[in-house]
Amino acid sequence: MGDKKCVWVNGCFDVLHKGHVKLLKWAKAHGDHLIVGIDSDSRVKELKGDSRPVNSQKDRKFILEALECVDQVVIFSSDAELEDLVKYCQVDTIIVGDEYKNKKVIGHRLGVTSLHFFPKINGYSSTKTIEDSSAR
C-alpha cells in the first residue's frame, strides 16, 4: 500500500448491525486504508451451519463497500487464503474482537506491525439478531 497505513478486519458480516459499524469505524481510525475480508458463502455455512449465510457474499460485499469507512472488500474461503491476502495487501494493523485475546489470530505474524482488540458491544451479533427476529 506504499506509505498508507493499511488496516485489516475480517469476519462473516452476514447480517450487518450496530456492532459491525462501530467496529469498522474504530478500525478505520487506526489507519488510512481499511480492507474488510469476508468469509465466502461456503465458509460461512461451514462455520455457522446450513441456515447461513442469510445474505450472499455478493450482497455482503456490496453493502460493506457502500460504507464510507470501508475502502476495499475481499472474499476468502480458507485460513490459507486469508493469510495470503493479509500478506499480499501488506497489512500494517489487524483488528479483531476482544474474544480473540489469547487465541491464534490468522495472519498477524506476516509482517503486521500491530494487533488491536475491539471491545465487543454487548447484545450485538448476527446470530442473536437472526434468533431474535425468528422468535417474533
Secondary structure, 3 states (H helix, E strand, C coil): CCCCCEEEEEECCCCCCHHHHHHHHHHHCCCCEEEEEEECHHHHHHHHCCCCCCCCHHHHHHHHHCCCCCCEEEEECCHHHHHHHHHHCCCCEEEEEHHHCCCCCCCCCCCCCEEEEECCCCCCCHHHHHHHHHHC
